[in-house]
Amino acid sequence: MAKTSVVNLFIHGPHSSREGDTVPTPMHAIQQADAVEGCGLRQDERYFRRADPGRERPRQVSLIDEGTIWRHEGLFGSIDRSLIKAQIILAGDVFLPDLLGAVLSFEGRAELTLSIHRQPCFAMDLISFGLREAMQAGHQGALARVTKSGVIAVGHQVEISGQLSAVS
């Protein structure tokens, strides 16, 4: 079992980045959120909902780790964490795309199961041109399903169980 912690926690604002924008739209930093099984983060109104009956919704919470961000900063310079469009930023170098299927257990009893790779959108090029391409092939974290309700807060410890070969 590997451990990390929550460094940043964000929710989407009422306006997302749109084609034609010339600057990226930041997310709003919060200190804690309620993770609700099958729905996502209660405080993120734009993405908080249940799946349609008979369907699974693997895109409930977005995550990235500091190590992935640091690698991009090595190429593009400093990156404002609120612009990356990840709701949760984890401490250290935890390459999340290698951990699909792993369970993240948060100190506040919430559990997330990593489900799919995040795909970078056009807004990443608004941060720095070329960043979207650099984030292809799994270099933008992962998306997860909330598999157990609970609290997620900045500073919370997180235990990762499952495929742990990429955790350092």
Buried (B, 14 or more C-beta within 10 A) or exposed (E): EBEBBBBBBBBBBEEEBEEEEEEBBBBEEBEBBBBBBBBBBBBBEEBBEEBEEEEEBBBBBBBBBBBBBEBBEEEBEEBEBBBBBBBBBBBBBBBBBBBBEBBBBBBBEBBBBBBEBBEBBEBBBBBBEEBBEBBEEBBBBBBBBBBBBBBBBBEBEBBBEBEBEBBE
